[in-house]
């Protein structure tokens, strides 16, 4: 029997994005929260990996071969139209620093 309320403060844009996806899937938020809690109990821990992301290598720490590989990969992406506009990338970077 469901008789307890869970309350949590989250970032507004994260909540909106997640709830939009759940709505498209036809899954109520309460079902997702209940499922997460059940998985925590079942696994006796968090049901996904929590890790500290690796610090990206800077150009001055790369070998010549690593840099060449990275530049070649980026070039191939650009040729395939998989890149993003310069202004958009910097807008995202600046937004993440705020």
Biopython code that builds the backbone (N, CA, C, O; Angstrom):
import numpy as np
from Bio.PDB.StructureBuilder import StructureBuilder

atoms = [
    (1, "UNK", "N", (0.847, -1.177, 0.000)),
    (1, "UNK", "CA", (0.000, 0.000, 0.000)),
    (1, "UNK", "C", (0.892, 1.241, 0.000)),
    (1, "UNK", "O", (1.787, 1.374, 0.835)),
    (2, "UNK", "N", (0.642, 2.128, -0.929)),
    (2, "UNK", "CA", (1.426, 3.359, -1.030)),
    (2, "UNK", "C", (0.833, 4.395, -0.082)),
    (2, "UNK", "O", (-0.292, 4.861, -0.258)),
    (3, "UNK", "N", (1.636, 4.741, 0.937)),
    (3, "UNK", "CA", (1.112, 5.688, 1.920)),
    (3, "UNK", "C", (2.164, 6.688, 2.403)),
    (3, "UNK", "O", (1.963, 7.331, 3.434)),
    (4, "UNK", "N", (3.270, 6.831, 1.690)),
    (4, "UNK", "CA", (4.331, 7.738, 2.093)),
    (4, "UNK", "C", (4.699, 8.641, 0.915)),
    (4, "UNK", "O", (4.721, 8.209, -0.237)),
    (5, "UNK", "N", (4.985, 9.896, 1.232)),
    (5, "UNK", "CA", (5.383, 10.861, 0.212)),
    (5, "UNK", "C", (6.882, 11.082, 0.279)),
    (5, "UNK", "O", (7.451, 11.184, 1.366)),
    (6, "UNK", "N", (7.523, 11.156, -0.879)),
    (6, "UNK", "CA", (8.941, 11.472, -0.975)),
    (6, "UNK", "C", (9.024, 12.885, -1.534)),
    (6, "UNK", "O", (8.359, 13.214, -2.517)),
    (7, "UNK", "N", (9.834, 13.707, -0.909)),
    (7, "UNK", "CA", (9.997, 15.083, -1.366)),
    (7, "UNK", "C", (11.482, 15.359, -1.568)),
    (7, "UNK", "O", (12.304, 15.063, -0.701)),
    (8, "UNK", "N", (11.814, 15.928, -2.723)),
    (8, "UNK", "CA", (13.223, 16.225, -3.017)),
    (8, "UNK", "C", (13.295, 17.504, -3.838)),
    (8, "UNK", "O", (12.423, 17.771, -4.664)),
    (9, "UNK", "N", (14.333, 18.288, -3.608)),
    (9, "UNK", "CA", (14.560, 19.505, -4.389)),
    (9, "UNK", "C", (15.545, 19.164, -5.507)),
    (9, "UNK", "O", (16.629, 18.634, -5.265)),
    (10, "UNK", "N", (15.138, 19.482, -6.736)),
    (10, "UNK", "CA", (15.981, 19.235, -7.897)),
    (10, "UNK", "C", (16.010, 20.487, -8.771)),
    (10, "UNK", "O", (15.165, 21.372, -8.637)),
    (11, "UNK", "N", (16.989, 20.546, -9.660)),
    (11, "UNK", "CA", (17.081, 21.669, -10.584)),
    (11, "UNK", "C", (15.876, 21.644, -11.521)),
    (11, "UNK", "O", (15.494, 20.592, -12.035)),
    (12, "UNK", "N", (15.288, 22.811, -11.732)),
    (12, "UNK", "CA", (14.063, 22.930, -12.514)),
    (12, "UNK", "C", (14.202, 22.349, -13.920)),
    (12, "UNK", "O", (13.334, 21.599, -14.367)),
    (13, "UNK", "N", (15.289, 22.690, -14.621)),
    (13, "UNK", "CA", (15.437, 22.204, -16.000)),
    (13, "UNK", "C", (15.619, 20.695, -16.061)),
    (13, "UNK", "O", (15.169, 20.050, -17.008)),
    (14, "UNK", "N", (16.279, 20.130, -15.051)),
    (14, "UNK", "CA", (16.449, 18.673, -14.993)),
    (14, "UNK", "C", (15.094, 18.001, -14.790)),
    (14, "UNK", "O", (14.782, 17.004, -15.442)),
    (15, "UNK", "N", (14.301, 18.548, -13.888)),
    (15, "UNK", "CA", (12.966, 18.005, -13.612)),
    (15, "UNK", "C", (12.111, 18.046, -14.878)),
    (15, "UNK", "O", (11.459, 17.060, -15.223)),
    (16, "UNK", "N", (12.114, 19.175, -15.561)),
    (16, "UNK", "CA", (11.295, 19.336, -16.761)),
    (16, "UNK", "C", (11.717, 18.341, -17.835)),
    (16, "UNK", "O", (10.873, 17.673, -18.432)),
    (17, "UNK", "N", (13.026, 18.242, -18.081)),
    (17, "UNK", "CA", (13.517, 17.326, -19.121)),
    (17, "UNK", "C", (13.159, 15.877, -18.795)),
    (17, "UNK", "O", (12.689, 15.138, -19.660)),
    (18, "UNK", "N", (13.382, 15.480, -17.555)),
    (18, "UNK", "CA", (13.095, 14.101, -17.156)),
    (18, "UNK", "C", (11.602, 13.805, -17.246)),
    (18, "UNK", "O", (11.202, 12.754, -17.747)),
    (19, "UNK", "N", (10.787, 14.725, -16.763)),
    (19, "UNK", "CA", (9.335, 14.489, -16.786)),
    (19, "UNK", "C", (8.786, 14.487, -18.206)),
    (19, "UNK", "O", (7.824, 13.774, -18.491)),
    (20, "UNK", "N", (9.381, 15.274, -19.105)),
    (20, "UNK", "CA", (8.974, 15.233, -20.517)),
    (20, "UNK", "C", (9.225, 13.849, -21.103)),
    (20, "UNK", "O", (8.379, 13.306, -21.813)),
    (21, "UNK", "N", (10.385, 13.284, -20.805)),
    (21, "UNK", "CA", (10.727, 11.947, -21.310)),
    (21, "UNK", "C", (9.786, 10.906, -20.719)),
    (21, "UNK", "O", (9.268, 10.047, -21.433)),
    (22, "UNK", "N", (9.570, 10.990, -19.413)),
    (22, "UNK", "CA", (8.675, 10.027, -18.770)),
    (22, "UNK", "C", (7.260, 10.126, -19.327)),
    (22, "UNK", "O", (6.587, 9.111, -19.504)),
    (23, "UNK", "N", (6.808, 11.348, -19.604)),
    (23, "UNK", "CA", (5.471, 11.523, -20.179)),
    (23, "UNK", "C", (5.378, 10.858, -21.551)),
    (23, "UNK", "O", (4.382, 10.202, -21.859)),
    (24, "UNK", "N", (6.418, 11.026, -22.378)),
    (24, "UNK", "CA", (6.438, 10.383, -23.693)),
    (24, "UNK", "C", (6.417, 8.865, -23.571)),
    (24, "UNK", "O", (5.839, 8.171, -24.408)),
    (25, "UNK", "N", (7.059, 8.355, -22.513)),
    (25, "UNK", "CA", (7.076, 6.908, -22.278)),
    (25, "UNK", "C", (5.799, 6.415, -21.605)),
    (25, "UNK", "O", (5.545, 5.211, -21.549)),
    (26, "UNK", "N", (5.003, 7.342, -21.098)),
    (26, "UNK", "CA", (3.771, 6.977, -20.406)),
    (26, "UNK", "C", (4.014, 6.410, -19.020)),
    (26, "UNK", "O", (3.238, 5.587, -18.535)),
    (27, "UNK", "N", (5.101, 6.853, -18.375)),
    (27, "UNK", "CA", (5.457, 6.336, -17.054)),
    (27, "UNK", "C", (5.353, 7.468, -16.026)),
    (27, "UNK", "O", (6.027, 8.489, -16.166)),
    (28, "UNK", "N", (4.522, 7.301, -15.003)),
    (28, "UNK", "CA", (4.438, 8.319, -13.958)),
    (28, "UNK", "C", (5.734, 8.413, -13.147)),
    (28, "UNK", "O", (6.434, 7.418, -12.960)),
    (29, "UNK", "N", (6.040, 9.617, -12.672)),
    (29, "UNK", "CA", (7.238, 9.838, -11.863)),
    (29, "UNK", "C", (7.244, 8.915, -10.651)),
    (29, "UNK", "O", (8.289, 8.376, -10.288)),
    (30, "UNK", "N", (6.105, 8.732, -10.033)),
    (30, "UNK", "CA", (6.038, 7.892, -8.829)),
    (30, "UNK", "C", (6.458, 6.454, -9.117)),
    (30, "UNK", "O", (7.050, 5.802, -8.257)),
    (31, "UNK", "N", (6.164, 5.953, -10.306)),
    (31, "UNK", "CA", (6.565, 4.592, -10.678)),
    (31, "UNK", "C", (8.092, 4.515, -10.786)),
    (31, "UNK", "O", (8.695, 3.529, -10.361)),
    (32, "UNK", "N", (8.712, 5.549, -11.351)),
    (32, "UNK", "CA", (10.173, 5.565, -11.494)),
    (32, "UNK", "C", (10.836, 5.620, -10.119)),
    (32, "UNK", "O", (11.789, 4.887, -9.857)),
    (33, "UNK", "N", (10.332, 6.484, -9.246)),
    (33, "UNK", "CA", (10.909, 6.596, -7.901)),
    (33, "UNK", "C", (10.738, 5.281, -7.145)),
    (33, "UNK", "O", (11.673, 4.812, -6.496)),
    (34, "UNK", "N", (9.561, 4.690, -7.225)),
    (34, "UNK", "CA", (9.306, 3.414, -6.545)),
    (34, "UNK", "C", (10.230, 2.323, -7.101)),
    (34, "UNK", "O", (10.756, 1.504, -6.347)),
    (35, "UNK", "N", (10.422, 2.321, -8.428)),
    (35, "UNK", "CA", (11.311, 1.335, -9.053)),
    (35, "UNK", "C", (12.755, 1.540, -8.604)),
    (35, "UNK", "O", (13.467, 0.572, -8.339)),
    (36, "UNK", "N", (13.187, 2.795, -8.520)),
    (36, "UNK", "CA", (14.544, 3.086, -8.060)),
    (36, "UNK", "C", (14.729, 2.581, -6.633)),
    (36, "UNK", "O", (15.725, 1.925, -6.330)),
    (37, "UNK", "N", (13.783, 2.882, -5.764)),
    (37, "UNK", "CA", (13.881, 2.423, -4.372)),
    (37, "UNK", "C", (13.937, 0.900, -4.295)),
    (37, "UNK", "O", (14.702, 0.345, -3.506)),
    (38, "UNK", "N", (13.128, 0.223, -5.115)),
    (38, "UNK", "CA", (13.130, -1.243, -5.114)),
    (38, "UNK", "C", (14.485, -1.790, -5.570)),
    (38, "UNK", "O", (14.983, -2.767, -5.011)),
    (39, "UNK", "N", (15.082, -1.152, -6.592)),
    (39, "UNK", "CA", (16.393, -1.590, -7.073)),
    (39, "UNK", "C", (17.479, -1.347, -6.019)),
    (39, "UNK", "O", (18.397, -2.156, -5.880)),
    (40, "UNK", "N", (17.381, -0.257, -5.289)),
    (40, "UNK", "CA", (18.332, 0.004, -4.202)),
    (40, "UNK", "C", (18.256, -1.115, -3.173)),
    (40, "UNK", "O", (19.282, -1.598, -2.695)),
    (41, "UNK", "N", (17.051, -1.521, -2.838)),
    (41, "UNK", "CA", (16.858, -2.611, -1.880)),
    (41, "UNK", "C", (17.375, -3.929, -2.463)),
    (41, "UNK", "O", (18.105, -4.665, -1.799)),
    (42, "UNK", "N", (16.988, -4.220, -3.711)),
    (42, "UNK", "CA", (17.368, -5.471, -4.357)),
    (42, "UNK", "C", (18.887, -5.616, -4.472)),
    (42, "UNK", "O", (19.433, -6.690, -4.223)),
    (43, "UNK", "N", (19.560, -4.533, -4.850)),
    (43, "UNK", "CA", (21.008, -4.583, -5.051)),
    (43, "UNK", "C", (21.796, -4.224, -3.800)),
    (43, "UNK", "O", (23.022, -4.330, -3.766)),
    (44, "UNK", "N", (21.069, -3.798, -2.774)),
    (44, "UNK", "CA", (21.702, -3.373, -1.530)),
    (44, "UNK", "C", (22.708, -2.242, -1.799)),
    (44, "UNK", "O", (23.807, -2.216, -1.245)),
    (45, "UNK", "N", (22.295, -1.317, -2.662)),
    (45, "UNK", "CA", (23.141, -0.190, -3.030)),
    (45, "UNK", "C", (22.551, 0.548, -4.214)),
    (45, "UNK", "O", (21.453, 0.228, -4.669)),
    (46, "UNK", "N", (23.265, 1.518, -4.703)),
    (46, "UNK", "CA", (22.816, 2.290, -5.863)),
    (46, "UNK", "C", (22.860, 1.392, -7.103)),
    (46, "UNK", "O", (23.863, 0.714, -7.326)),
    (47, "UNK", "N", (21.802, 1.370, -7.909)),
    (47, "UNK", "CA", (21.747, 0.445, -9.041)),
    (47, "UNK", "C", (22.491, 0.894, -10.296)),
    (47, "UNK", "O", (22.246, 0.372, -11.383)),
    (48, "UNK", "N", (23.378, 1.840, -10.152)),
    (48, "UNK", "CA", (24.208, 2.266, -11.274)),
    (48, "UNK", "C", (25.535, 2.753, -10.715)),
    (48, "UNK", "O", (25.662, 3.035, -9.524)),
    (49, "UNK", "N", (26.513, 2.845, -11.592)),
    (49, "UNK", "CA", (27.854, 3.204, -11.173)),
    (49, "UNK", "C", (27.957, 4.693, -10.864)),
    (49, "UNK", "O", (27.465, 5.526, -11.625)),
    (50, "UNK", "N", (28.590, 5.021, -9.759)),
    (50, "UNK", "CA", (28.888, 6.399, -9.404)),
    (50, "UNK", "C", (30.403, 6.538, -9.421)),
    (50, "UNK", "O", (31.094, 5.965, -8.578)),
    (51, "UNK", "N", (30.915, 7.292, -10.373)),
    (51, "UNK", "CA", (32.354, 7.441, -10.499)),
    (51, "UNK", "C", (32.708, 8.902, -10.719)),
    (51, "UNK", "O", (31.884, 9.697, -11.170)),
    (52, "UNK", "N", (33.922, 9.235, -10.400)),
    (52, "UNK", "CA", (34.443, 10.562, -10.682)),
    (52, "UNK", "C", (34.930, 10.542, -12.126)),
    (52, "UNK", "O", (35.736, 9.687, -12.494)),
    (53, "UNK", "N", (34.451, 11.478, -12.952)),
    (53, "UNK", "CA", (34.900, 11.459, -14.348)),
    (53, "UNK", "C", (36.389, 11.740, -14.469)),
    (53, "UNK", "O", (36.964, 12.480, -13.672)),
    (54, "UNK", "N", (36.996, 11.140, -15.471)),
    (54, "UNK", "CA", (38.410, 11.366, -15.706)),
    (54, "UNK", "C", (38.621, 12.788, -16.213)),
    (54, "UNK", "O", (37.813, 13.319, -16.974)),
    (55, "UNK", "N", (39.703, 13.381, -15.783)),
    (55, "UNK", "CA", (40.059, 14.699, -16.280)),
    (55, "UNK", "C", (40.562, 14.540, -17.705)),
    (55, "UNK", "O", (41.466, 13.746, -17.964)),
    (56, "UNK", "N", (39.972, 15.301, -18.636)),
    (56, "UNK", "CA", (40.436, 15.157, -20.019)),
    (56, "UNK", "C", (41.903, 15.565, -20.165)),
    (56, "UNK", "O", (42.386, 16.459, -19.471)),
    (57, "UNK", "N", (42.589, 14.899, -21.069)),
    (57, "UNK", "CA", (43.986, 15.236, -21.319)),
    (57, "UNK", "C", (44.054, 16.582, -22.033)),
    (57, "UNK", "O", (43.220, 16.895, -22.883)),
    (58, "UNK", "N", (45.048, 17.357, -21.676)),
    (58, "UNK", "CA", (45.293, 18.603, -22.388)),
    (58, "UNK", "C", (46.338, 18.348, -23.451)),
    (58, "UNK", "O", (47.067, 17.357, -23.399)),
    (59, "UNK", "N", (46.406, 19.238, -24.403)),
    (59, "UNK", "CA", (47.312, 19.062, -25.536)),
    (59, "UNK", "C", (48.770, 18.912, -25.100)),
    (59, "UNK", "O", (49.546, 18.195, -25.733)),
    (60, "UNK", "N", (49.134, 19.599, -24.008)),
    (60, "UNK", "CA", (50.518, 19.522, -23.555)),
    (60, "UNK", "C", (50.858, 18.218, -22.845)),
    (60, "UNK", "O", (52.029, 17.948, -22.578)),
    (61, "UNK", "N", (49.831, 17.392, -22.531)),
    (61, "UNK", "CA", (50.102, 16.103, -21.889)),
    (61, "UNK", "C", (49.947, 14.928, -22.861)),
    (61, "UNK", "O", (50.211, 13.782, -22.499)),
    (62, "UNK", "N", (49.518, 15.217, -24.100)),
    (62, "UNK", "CA", (49.330, 14.163, -25.099)),
    (62, "UNK", "C", (50.628, 13.861, -25.826)),
    (62, "UNK", "O", (51.473, 14.734, -26.019)),
    (63, "UNK", "N", (50.766, 12.608, -26.223)),
    (63, "UNK", "CA", (51.880, 12.265, -27.101)),
    (63, "UNK", "C", (51.522, 12.758, -28.507)),
    (63, "UNK", "O", (50.368, 13.081, -28.788)),
    (64, "UNK", "N", (52.499, 12.808, -29.355)),
    (64, "UNK", "CA", (52.254, 13.244, -30.738)),
    (64, "UNK", "C", (51.254, 12.307, -31.417)),
    (64, "UNK", "O", (50.403, 12.752, -32.186)),
    (65, "UNK", "N", (51.361, 11.026, -31.131)),
    (65, "UNK", "CA", (50.455, 10.034, -31.710)),
    (65, "UNK", "C", (49.018, 10.235, -31.211)),
    (65, "UNK", "O", (48.076, 10.174, -32.000)),
    (66, "UNK", "N", (48.852, 10.471, -29.919)),
    (66, "UNK", "CA", (47.512, 10.709, -29.357)),
    (66, "UNK", "C", (46.877, 11.951, -29.979)),
    (66, "UNK", "O", (45.699, 11.941, -30.337)),
    (67, "UNK", "N", (47.659, 13.011, -30.103)),
    (67, "UNK", "CA", (47.148, 14.246, -30.695)),
    (67, "UNK", "C", (46.760, 14.019, -32.152)),
    (67, "UNK", "O", (45.701, 14.469, -32.590)),
    (68, "UNK", "N", (47.604, 13.330, -32.898)),
    (68, "UNK", "CA", (47.322, 13.034, -34.303)),
    (68, "UNK", "C", (46.033, 12.222, -34.437)),
    (68, "UNK", "O", (45.212, 12.502, -35.310)),
    (69, "UNK", "N", (45.856, 11.227, -33.583)),
    (69, "UNK", "CA", (44.646, 10.396, -33.609)),
    (69, "UNK", "C", (43.406, 11.242, -33.312)),
    (69, "UNK", "O", (42.390, 11.130, -33.997)),
    (70, "UNK", "N", (43.499, 12.076, -32.300)),
    (70, "UNK", "CA", (42.363, 12.925, -31.918)),
    (70, "UNK", "C", (42.025, 13.909, -33.033)),
    (70, "UNK", "O", (40.851, 14.105, -33.345)),
    (71, "UNK", "N", (43.033, 14.527, -33.637)),
    (71, "UNK", "CA", (42.791, 15.470, -34.726)),
    (71, "UNK", "C", (42.187, 14.768, -35.948)),
    (71, "UNK", "O", (41.292, 15.306, -36.600)),
    (72, "UNK", "N", (42.681, 13.571, -36.250)),
    (72, "UNK", "CA", (42.138, 12.806, -37.383)),
    (72, "UNK", "C", (40.674, 12.456, -37.136)),
    (72, "UNK", "O", (39.841, 12.587, -38.033)),
    (73, "UNK", "N", (40.364, 12.013, -35.928)),
    (73, "UNK", "CA", (38.985, 11.662, -35.575)),
    (73, "UNK", "C", (38.076, 12.889, -35.713)),
    (73, "UNK", "O", (36.978, 12.788, -36.261)),
    (74, "UNK", "N", (38.526, 14.033, -35.223)),
    (74, "UNK", "CA", (37.743, 15.268, -35.308)),
    (74, "UNK", "C", (37.530, 15.675, -36.766)),
    (74, "UNK", "O", (36.447, 16.119, -37.147)),
    (75, "UNK", "N", (38.578, 15.516, -37.574)),
    (75, "UNK", "CA", (38.484, 15.840, -38.997)),
    (75, "UNK", "C", (37.441, 14.958, -39.682)),
    (75, "UNK", "O", (36.632, 15.446, -40.470)),
    (76, "UNK", "N", (37.462, 13.672, -39.383)),
    (76, "UNK", "CA", (36.493, 12.736, -39.968)),
    (76, "UNK", "C", (35.066, 13.090, -39.543)),
    (76, "UNK", "O", (34.136, 13.010, -40.346)),
    (77, "UNK", "N", (34.900, 13.477, -38.286)),
    (77, "UNK", "CA", (33.575, 13.894, -37.815)),
    (77, "UNK", "C", (33.100, 15.130, -38.575)),
    (77, "UNK", "O", (31.936, 15.212, -38.964)),
    (78, "UNK", "N", (33.991, 16.080, -38.784)),
    (78, "UNK", "CA", (33.639, 17.303, -39.506)),
    (78, "UNK", "C", (33.213, 16.977, -40.936)),
    (78, "UNK", "O", (32.226, 17.523, -41.429)),
    (79, "UNK", "N", (33.945, 16.099, -41.595)),
    (79, "UNK", "CA", (33.598, 15.708, -42.966)),
    (79, "UNK", "C", (32.233, 15.021, -43.026)),
    (79, "UNK", "O", (31.502, 15.156, -44.007)),
    (80, "UNK", "N", (31.903, 14.288, -41.974)),
    (80, "UNK", "CA", (30.630, 13.565, -41.927)),
    (80, "UNK", "C", (29.480, 14.450, -41.442)),
    (80, "UNK", "O", (28.346, 13.985, -41.323)),
    (81, "UNK", "N", (29.770, 15.727, -41.161)),
    (81, "UNK", "CA", (28.717, 16.638, -40.698)),
    (81, "UNK", "C", (28.270, 16.380, -39.279)),
    (81, "UNK", "O", (27.147, 16.726, -38.913)),
    (82, "UNK", "N", (29.131, 15.774, -38.468)),
    (82, "UNK", "CA", (28.773, 15.438, -37.104)),
    (82, "UNK", "C", (29.206, 16.494, -36.092)),
    (82, "UNK", "O", (29.038, 16.308, -34.887)),
    (83, "UNK", "N", (29.754, 17.583, -36.573)),
    (83, "UNK", "CA", (30.225, 18.631, -35.667)),
    (83, "UNK", "C", (29.087, 19.529, -35.198)),
    (83, "UNK", "O", (27.936, 19.383, -35.609)),
    (84, "UNK", "N", (29.449, 20.457, -34.330)),
    (84, "UNK", "CA", (28.503, 21.454, -33.836)),
    (84, "UNK", "C", (29.074, 22.833, -34.130)),
    (84, "UNK", "O", (30.292, 23.005, -34.174)),
    (85, "UNK", "N", (28.206, 23.813, -34.329)),
    (85, "UNK", "CA", (28.704, 25.165, -34.571)),
    (85, "UNK", "C", (29.554, 25.663, -33.403)),
    (85, "UNK", "O", (29.238, 25.419, -32.238)),
    (86, "UNK", "N", (30.623, 26.357, -33.733)),
    (86, "UNK", "CA", (31.571, 26.900, -32.763)),
    (86, "UNK", "C", (30.856, 27.681, -31.656)),
    (86, "UNK", "O", (31.119, 27.465, -30.473)),
    (87, "UNK", "N", (29.956, 28.583, -32.040)),
    (87, "UNK", "CA", (29.257, 29.429, -31.065)),
    (87, "UNK", "C", (28.428, 28.590, -30.095)),
    (87, "UNK", "O", (28.351, 28.907, -28.908)),
    (88, "UNK", "N", (27.814, 27.529, -30.591)),
    (88, "UNK", "CA", (26.989, 26.653, -29.743)),
    (88, "UNK", "C", (27.842, 25.933, -28.702)),
    (88, "UNK", "O", (27.447, 25.813, -27.542)),
    (89, "UNK", "N", (28.996, 25.461, -29.115)),
    (89, "UNK", "CA", (29.900, 24.758, -28.202)),
    (89, "UNK", "C", (30.348, 25.690, -27.083)),
    (89, "UNK", "O", (30.317, 25.319, -25.910)),
    (90, "UNK", "N", (30.764, 26.897, -27.448)),
    (90, "UNK", "CA", (31.232, 27.833, -26.429)),
    (90, "UNK", "C", (30.101, 28.311, -25.531)),
    (90, "UNK", "O", (30.322, 28.583, -24.350)),
    (91, "UNK", "N", (28.909, 28.415, -26.067)),
    (91, "UNK", "CA", (27.749, 28.786, -25.240)),
    (91, "UNK", "C", (27.503, 27.700, -24.181)),
    (91, "UNK", "O", (27.234, 28.012, -23.021)),
    (92, "UNK", "N", (27.595, 26.443, -24.580)),
    (92, "UNK", "CA", (27.431, 25.332, -23.633)),
    (92, "UNK", "C", (28.539, 25.345, -22.573)),
    (92, "UNK", "O", (28.280, 25.140, -21.388)),
    (93, "UNK", "N", (29.773, 25.588, -23.018)),
    (93, "UNK", "CA", (30.894, 25.629, -22.077)),
    (93, "UNK", "C", (30.729, 26.762, -21.069)),
    (93, "UNK", "O", (30.930, 26.566, -19.870)),
    (94, "UNK", "N", (30.370, 27.925, -21.547)),
    (94, "UNK", "CA", (30.182, 29.061, -20.649)),
    (94, "UNK", "C", (29.028, 28.816, -19.686)),
    (94, "UNK", "O", (29.103, 29.201, -18.519)),
    (95, "UNK", "N", (27.971, 28.184, -20.159)),
    (95, "UNK", "CA", (26.830, 27.868, -19.303)),
    (95, "UNK", "C", (27.183, 26.895, -18.211)),
    (95, "UNK", "O", (26.641, 26.980, -17.109)),
    (96, "UNK", "N", (28.089, 25.962, -18.492)),
    (96, "UNK", "CA", (28.467, 24.974, -17.482)),
    (96, "UNK", "C", (29.373, 25.571, -16.411)),
    (96, "UNK", "O", (29.533, 24.986, -15.340)),
    (97, "UNK", "N", (29.967, 26.728, -16.690)),
    (97, "UNK", "CA", (30.851, 27.371, -15.710)),
    (97, "UNK", "C", (30.093, 28.236, -14.711)),
    (97, "UNK", "O", (30.652, 28.652, -13.695)),
    (98, "UNK", "N", (28.845, 28.501, -14.993)),
    (98, "UNK", "CA", (28.051, 29.374, -14.111)),
    (98, "UNK", "C", (27.521, 28.632, -12.924)),
    (98, "UNK", "O", (26.834, 29.217, -12.086)),
]
sb = StructureBuilder()
sb.init_structure("model")
sb.init_model(0)
sb.init_chain("A")
sb.init_seg("    ")
for serial, (resi, resn, name, xyz) in enumerate(atoms, 1):
    if name == "N":
        sb.init_residue(resn, " ", resi, " ")
    sb.init_atom(name, np.array(xyz, "f"), 0.0, 1.0, " ", f" {name:<3s}", serial, name[0])
structure = sb.get_structure()
